[in-house]
């Protein structure tokens, strides 16, 4: 299609309405002039594709869900949108569990499109956690869109190869809120999209790293026979490792990691000894350790009180030499 008016494309309709006027393609480039006269009553192009999240005002992402989003704003009658649709559905399937791919039917929710400054179809925007919508101005090929989406994931996920690197990673400060680290044993050169997306999703709550394929020392230390595999490590103690037994996919791993949120799993996994550095534990974790032994500490006011109570309950008091 050349530089036609979309009004011509919708000329067969008996019902048109003008939403907002003028414009080119601020999100993703464009070659079609748009006046936003469009037919009402058309269904959404992605109604039959569950991988593409259908977004309305009430479901539009706010940047607080820990996910990277790629969002298309479209109209069902738009020729360029129809050309993009097969690639958009393939993109959503390819990025499932890594980057969320959504679509807004501007005919169904024109106010949402106005709110975000949409002036042409299709407009493509991205959203990162804690960020703002950013218009995509690049090529609309499937490869370019996928590369762009993956470029929005963090690039600072470490790849571990030695026990010294593992110790440094587990002892990082500040410690994650849940006191747990997820190690993904990979057969590929990392960090891969799965690790990067999980690191972003659980940022501040759990730490994520990859373990290189040739790290036989770390596999032996953590009881991993072969990669790919996933292991959660509680605290900074490799002996407090819990193996993931499910699928090595995003949602299965997210569910596994979320299971450590209340501290119960780590309390059961941690093996304390007089040499254990309890100062690395948060008060919440110390409470969970006590609870795992059926103990409480109502008189504890400060962390030092909980440390002393844990040492008492677990018999960790060493005789002075």
C-alpha positions as CSV (number, residue, x, y, z in Angstrom):
1,X,0.0,0.0,0.0
2,X,1.3,3.5,-0.9
3,X,0.6,6.7,0.8
4,X,-3.1,6.3,0.8
5,X,-5.6,7.6,3.3
6,X,-7.0,4.9,5.6
7,X,-10.4,6.4,5.0
8,X,-10.3,4.8,1.6
9,X,-9.4,1.4,3.1
10,X,-12.5,1.6,5.3
11,X,-14.8,3.0,2.6
12,X,-16.9,-0.1,2.4
13,X,-18.1,0.4,6.0
14,X,-21.3,2.2,6.7
15,X,-20.2,3.3,10.1
16,X,-17.1,5.5,10.6
17,X,-15.9,7.7,13.4
18,X,-12.9,10.1,13.7
19,X,-10.9,9.6,16.8
20,X,-8.0,11.9,16.4
21,X,-6.3,13.2,13.3
22,X,-3.2,13.3,11.3
23,X,0.1,11.6,11.8
24,X,2.6,9.2,10.5
25,X,4.2,6.3,12.3
26,X,6.0,7.4,15.4
27,X,6.4,3.8,16.7
28,X,8.1,1.5,14.2
29,X,8.4,3.8,11.1
30,X,5.8,3.9,8.5
31,X,4.8,4.5,5.0
32,X,1.1,5.1,5.3
33,X,-0.6,8.4,6.1
34,X,-3.4,8.0,8.7
35,X,-6.4,10.2,9.3
36,X,-8.0,7.8,11.9
37,X,-11.4,7.4,10.2
38,X,-12.2,3.9,10.9
39,X,-15.0,1.4,11.0
40,X,-16.6,0.4,14.3
41,X,-17.6,-3.1,15.2
42,X,-14.5,-5.1,13.8
43,X,-13.1,-7.8,16.0
44,X,-9.6,-7.7,17.3
45,X,-6.9,-9.3,15.1
46,X,-5.4,-11.4,17.9
47,X,-8.6,-12.7,19.6
48,X,-7.6,-16.3,18.6
49,X,-4.0,-16.0,19.7
50,X,-3.4,-16.5,23.4
51,X,0.3,-15.7,23.2
52,X,-0.5,-12.1,22.4
53,X,-2.0,-10.4,25.5
54,X,-5.0,-8.3,24.6
55,X,-4.7,-5.1,26.5
56,X,-7.3,-2.6,27.6
57,X,-7.1,0.4,29.9
58,X,-7.8,-1.7,33.0
59,X,-5.2,-4.4,32.0
60,X,-2.5,-2.1,30.5
61,X,0.9,-2.8,32.1
62,X,2.3,-0.3,34.6
63,X,5.9,-1.3,34.7
64,X,5.5,-2.9,38.1
65,X,5.1,-6.6,37.1
66,X,8.8,-7.3,36.5
67,X,8.4,-8.0,32.8
68,X,9.6,-6.4,29.6
69,X,6.7,-5.6,27.3
70,X,6.4,-5.1,23.6
71,X,3.1,-3.6,22.7
72,X,1.4,-2.9,19.3
73,X,-1.3,-0.3,19.0
74,X,-3.4,-1.2,15.9
75,X,-6.8,-0.9,14.2
76,X,-8.3,-4.1,12.7
77,X,-8.8,-2.5,9.2
78,X,-5.3,-1.1,8.9
79,X,-3.5,-2.8,6.0
80,X,0.0,-2.4,7.5
81,X,-1.3,-3.9,10.8
82,X,-2.6,-6.9,9.0
83,X,0.8,-7.4,7.3
84,X,2.4,-7.2,10.7
85,X,0.0,-9.5,12.5
86,X,1.5,-12.9,11.5
87,X,5.0,-11.7,12.6
88,X,3.5,-10.3,15.8
89,X,1.9,-13.7,16.6
90,X,5.2,-15.5,15.8
91,X,7.1,-13.1,18.0
92,X,4.8,-13.6,20.9
93,X,5.2,-17.4,20.7
94,X,9.0,-17.1,20.3
95,X,9.3,-14.8,23.4
96,X,6.8,-16.7,25.6
97,X,8.0,-16.6,29.2
98,X,10.8,-14.2,28.3
99,X,9.2,-10.9,27.1
100,X,5.5,-10.2,27.2
101,X,4.0,-9.3,23.8
102,X,0.7,-7.4,23.8
103,X,-1.7,-5.6,21.5
104,X,-4.1,-2.7,21.9
105,X,-7.1,-2.5,19.5
106,X,-7.5,1.2,19.3
107,X,-11.0,0.8,17.9
108,X,-12.0,-1.0,21.1
109,X,-10.2,1.4,23.4
110,X,-9.5,4.7,21.6
111,X,-8.9,6.6,24.9
112,X,-6.0,4.3,25.8
113,X,-4.4,5.0,22.4
114,X,-4.9,8.8,22.8
115,X,-3.4,8.6,26.3
116,X,-0.2,7.2,24.9
117,X,0.0,9.5,22.0
118,X,-0.6,7.1,19.2
119,X,-0.8,8.9,15.9
120,X,-0.5,6.1,13.4
121,X,-1.0,2.4,12.9
122,X,0.7,0.2,13.7
123,X,2.6,1.9,16.6
124,X,5.0,-0.3,18.5
125,X,6.2,0.6,22.0
126,X,8.2,-1.1,24.7
127,X,8.0,-0.9,28.5
128,X,10.6,-2.0,31.0
129,X,10.0,-2.4,34.7
130,X,10.1,1.0,36.4
131,X,10.3,2.7,33.1
132,X,8.1,4.6,30.6
133,X,6.7,3.6,27.2
134,X,9.3,4.0,24.5
135,X,8.4,4.2,20.8
136,X,10.1,1.6,18.6
137,X,11.5,3.2,15.4
138,X,13.3,0.2,13.9
139,X,12.7,-2.4,11.2
140,X,9.5,-4.5,11.6
141,X,11.0,-7.8,10.5
142,X,10.5,-10.7,12.9
143,X,14.2,-10.9,13.5
144,X,14.6,-7.2,14.2
145,X,11.7,-7.1,16.6
146,X,12.9,-10.2,18.5
147,X,16.5,-8.8,18.8
148,X,15.1,-5.5,20.0
149,X,12.9,-7.2,22.6
150,X,15.8,-9.3,24.0
151,X,18.1,-6.2,24.1
152,X,15.7,-4.7,26.7
153,X,16.6,-7.5,29.2
154,X,19.5,-7.0,31.7
155,X,23.0,-7.9,30.5
156,X,24.6,-8.1,34.0
157,X,23.6,-11.7,34.9
158,X,26.9,-13.5,35.9
159,X,28.1,-16.7,34.4
160,X,30.0,-18.8,37.0
161,X,32.8,-21.2,36.3
162,X,34.7,-21.7,39.6
163,X,33.9,-22.1,43.3
164,X,35.5,-18.8,44.0
165,X,33.1,-17.1,41.6
166,X,30.2,-19.0,43.2
167,X,31.2,-17.8,46.7
168,X,31.5,-14.2,45.6
169,X,28.1,-14.4,44.0
170,X,26.3,-16.0,47.0
171,X,27.9,-13.5,49.4
172,X,26.9,-10.4,47.4
173,X,25.5,-7.4,49.2
174,X,22.8,-6.5,49.6
175,X,21.5,-10.0,50.0
176,X,18.2,-10.7,48.2
177,X,15.0,-10.3,50.2
178,X,14.1,-14.0,50.1
179,X,17.7,-15.1,50.9
180,X,17.8,-17.4,47.9
181,X,19.8,-17.6,44.7
182,X,18.8,-19.5,41.5
183,X,21.6,-21.2,39.5
184,X,20.8,-22.2,36.0
185,X,23.2,-24.8,34.6
186,X,23.3,-24.3,30.9
187,X,24.7,-26.0,27.8
188,X,24.9,-22.7,25.9
189,X,27.0,-19.6,26.1
190,X,25.3,-17.3,28.5
191,X,23.8,-15.4,29.9
192,X,20.7,-16.5,28.0
193,X,17.3,-14.8,27.7
194,X,15.7,-17.1,30.3
195,X,18.3,-16.2,33.0
196,X,18.1,-12.5,32.1
197,X,14.3,-12.4,32.2
198,X,14.2,-14.2,35.6
199,X,16.8,-11.9,37.0
200,X,14.7,-8.9,36.0
201,X,11.5,-10.4,37.3
202,X,12.9,-11.3,40.7
203,X,15.3,-8.4,41.1
204,X,15.8,-7.6,44.8
205,X,14.0,-10.7,45.9
206,X,16.2,-13.5,44.5
207,X,19.5,-13.6,42.7
208,X,20.0,-15.3,39.4
209,X,23.2,-16.6,37.7
210,X,24.1,-19.1,35.1
211,X,26.7,-21.8,35.6
212,X,28.9,-22.5,32.5
213,X,28.7,-25.9,30.8
214,X,32.3,-26.8,31.6
215,X,32.0,-26.0,35.4
216,X,32.4,-29.6,36.6
217,X,33.6,-28.4,40.0
218,X,30.3,-26.6,40.6
219,X,28.2,-29.4,39.3
220,X,29.9,-31.8,41.7
221,X,29.6,-29.3,44.6
222,X,25.8,-28.8,44.0
223,X,25.0,-32.4,43.1
224,X,24.1,-31.7,39.5
225,X,24.8,-34.7,37.2
226,X,24.3,-32.9,33.9
227,X,23.1,-29.6,32.3
228,X,20.6,-28.2,31.7
229,X,19.4,-28.0,35.3
230,X,18.4,-25.6,38.0
231,X,19.3,-25.4,41.7
232,X,18.2,-22.9,44.4
233,X,20.8,-22.1,47.0
234,X,19.7,-20.7,50.4
235,X,21.9,-18.1,52.0
236,X,25.5,-18.3,51.0
237,X,25.8,-22.0,51.8
238,X,26.1,-24.4,48.8
239,X,25.2,-27.3,51.1
240,X,21.7,-25.7,51.4
241,X,20.8,-26.4,47.8
242,X,17.4,-27.5,46.5
243,X,17.1,-29.0,43.1
244,X,14.3,-28.0,40.7
245,X,12.5,-31.1,39.4
246,X,10.1,-29.5,37.0
247,X,10.4,-28.1,33.5
248,X,13.2,-25.7,32.7
249,X,10.9,-23.1,31.4
250,X,10.1,-19.6,32.6
251,X,6.8,-20.1,34.5
252,X,7.9,-23.4,36.0
253,X,11.1,-21.8,37.3
254,X,9.3,-18.7,38.5
255,X,6.9,-20.9,40.5
256,X,9.8,-22.9,41.9
257,X,11.6,-19.7,43.0
258,X,8.4,-18.1,44.4
259,X,8.1,-21.1,46.7
260,X,11.0,-19.7,48.7
261,X,9.3,-16.4,49.4
262,X,8.2,-17.2,53.0
263,X,11.5,-18.7,54.0
264,X,10.1,-22.1,54.9
265,X,12.0,-24.0,52.2
266,X,15.3,-22.4,53.1
267,X,14.8,-23.0,56.8
268,X,14.4,-26.7,56.0
269,X,17.4,-26.8,53.7
270,X,19.9,-24.8,55.7
271,X,22.3,-27.0,57.7
272,X,23.7,-25.0,60.6
273,X,27.0,-25.6,62.2
274,X,29.2,-23.6,64.7
275,X,31.1,-22.3,61.7
276,X,27.9,-20.9,60.0
277,X,28.1,-17.1,59.6
278,X,24.6,-16.3,61.0
279,X,25.3,-12.5,60.5
280,X,24.5,-13.0,56.8
281,X,20.9,-14.0,57.6
282,X,18.1,-11.5,57.7
283,X,15.8,-11.3,60.8
284,X,13.0,-12.9,58.7
285,X,15.3,-15.9,57.9
286,X,16.3,-16.2,61.6
287,X,12.6,-16.3,62.5
288,X,12.0,-19.1,60.0
289,X,14.9,-21.1,61.3
290,X,13.4,-20.9,64.8
291,X,10.0,-21.8,63.4
292,X,11.5,-24.9,61.8
293,X,12.3,-26.1,65.3
294,X,9.0,-25.1,66.7
295,X,10.7,-22.2,68.6
296,X,9.8,-18.6,69.0
297,X,11.5,-15.5,70.5
298,X,8.8,-13.1,71.7
299,X,11.4,-11.2,73.8
300,X,13.7,-10.6,70.8
301,X,13.8,-7.0,69.8
302,X,17.0,-6.7,67.8
303,X,18.9,-8.9,65.3
304,X,21.4,-9.8,68.0
305,X,18.7,-11.2,70.1
306,X,17.5,-13.5,67.3
307,X,21.1,-14.6,66.6
308,X,21.6,-15.6,70.2
309,X,18.3,-17.4,70.2
310,X,19.1,-19.4,67.0
311,X,22.5,-20.4,68.5
312,X,20.7,-21.6,71.6
313,X,18.0,-23.6,69.8
314,X,20.4,-25.2,67.3
315,X,23.2,-25.8,69.9
316,X,25.7,-23.7,68.1
317,X,27.4,-22.2,71.1
318,X,31.1,-23.0,70.9
319,X,33.2,-23.4,74.0
320,X,36.0,-20.9,74.1
321,X,39.4,-22.3,73.3
